[in-house]
Amino acid sequence: MSKDSYEKVQKEWETGLLAKALGKAPERRKSFETTSGLELERLYLPEHLDDWTFEDKLGFPGAFPFTRGVQPTMYRGRFWTMRQYAGFASARETNSRFRYLLEKGQTGLSVAFDLPTQMGYDPDHPLAEGEVGKVGVSISTLDDMRQLFDRIPLSKVSTSMTINSTAAILLAMYVAVAQEQGADITRLRGTIQNDLLKEYVARGTYIFPPRPSMRIITNLFEWCKNNVPRWNPISISGYHIREAGSTAVQEIAFTLANGIAYVQAALDAGLEIDQFAGRLSFFFAAHSQLLEEIAKFRAARRLWAKIMRNKFKAANPKSWALRFHTQTCGHLLTAQQPQNNIVRVTLQALAAVLGGTQSLHTNSWDEAFALPTEDSVRIALRTQQILAYESGVADTVDPLAGSYAIEKLTDDIEQAAWILIQEIEDMGGAVAAVENGWMSDQIADSAYKTQKRIDSKDLAVVGVNKFVEGEAPPKDILRIDPALGEKRKHDVIDARKKRDEQAVVDIRTRIAEAAAGNENLFPFILDAVKKGATLGEISNSLREVFGEYKASA
């Protein structure tokens, strides 16, 4: 159709059918927008993509700019890894849940640790009181890690560990257990989250100040490159940024800005870009606004490819490819009418799959009340399996490519995120944006605006401010044994009695000396866990040198 013909038909439609429809029934609101405040047009037309070219914006899957995915055949080759996040109470109880999930068809493990483990405290520390095993598994000693992976061959399974401040200690325990199992550690597969920058702005489980934390992170980059080359030494996480209240645009902008800071820190430490960039991984949230979320994932891949190729001059195409894990949204789960959460999670998982995720966790419907039961976690896993095997959405690569709406939203999100990334770079980068409080202020402001929209009912949440019903909370939820804390105290005390105490004292001294100097810390930490040092003791050795971070008001 010629341009003149197209414009004539468009005008006839606007003055005819559209005008008549609007006369009979006005639209629900004057304007529509995404959660990021991007305006949604009534109808997307070719004119919205006037400057759009296939080569620059889309291309082919597995090739720059990776808009369509990081693999040429995506899920036609194999499905995304179905990696349900799990961890509670003791190592033995979590091991039982792991084996249950693997039996039900899960294809990768993901470990949740309790708050004392995340914060570098053993179960007998006063600050661990009341928190042991509550929001994840309690791990303090190498024997705990042995129990966690009992009868699970680490050479045959990929494992993700959501741990940050104590990431080096937990990875050391994992490597030690793999060696005890006789595994070739060069073939270990998995990811350690190891992303401290987002802790300072969105989550709070930090120990050390940002700059010593960056050193520990780059030490892990170096050690993993040389010893566990298939392991991802970081998962740069937007998930917690989004959970704290950011918009979709802020989620990818702040996450990629953090990624830039980690890459620069590794380069400053003497690593070469193509030695480590291909093992960087990312972690994003999937929310319920389907079109925005799909476009967000596609925009993130395109942005990162440009950053790695143009800013950092990476030569290997694998260094340009943004690989990511996705988790459905925790803070959108409602305690009101909780079974509605099954529908929400399905919608969010669909967004992740249509957006091209590499692995996926689907939340359980009862997580607004407690950690999930076996029944609810099975439903969450089955949600992924139905999407994979029954929906057909995995049978063609990037099925929504070419949609005027999706391509325009992808462009809009990319442009809005790039403006934020440049603003962060202008203030000195992500570390500076963390230290001066700018990033956390932006997230808090977005969270406040969203809550105001919910409170005013401008933003509908079914069961909360729309279609509300009175109902009793579910009865069959998972409860952690209150006696667990005392048992775990005795476990760690008994473990200390069985070791060579002088060997532990000596290696803790060496860790402190290495921290005060420039040596890579990981070999000393690995030696320490093998000699029986606890997570809390190793953390304290580092605290003595690095100090603790105190957030400004």
URBELHU-V987774 format. One line per field, one symbol per residue. phi: phi as a letter, one per 40 degrees, with the letter a starting at -180 (. if undefined). A space follows every 50 residues. Layout:
phi=???
This chain:
phi=.ccccccccccccccbdcccccccadcdacabacccgccbccacbdccbd ccbdccbbgbcgbdcgdchcbdbfcccacdccbccaiafcccccdccdcc cccchcbababbbccdcccgbccccdccdgbcgcbiccbbbcccccccbd gbcccbbcbbbcabdbdccccccccccccccgccccbcbiabcfbcdccc bbbgccbccdcccccdccdcdcccdcbbcccccabcbcdccccchccccc dcccccccddccccccccchccdccbccbcbbabcbbccdcccdcdcccc ccccccccccccfcccdcccccbacbbccccccbccfccccccdcccccc cccccgccaabbccccccbaccccccccccccdcccdccbcgcccbcfcc dgcdcccccdcccdccccccccccccchgcccccccgccccccccccccc ccccccgcbcbcgbbafcbcacccccbcbcdccddcccdcdcccccccbc ccccdcccccccccccbbccccdcccccccchccdcccdcccdcccgbcb ccc
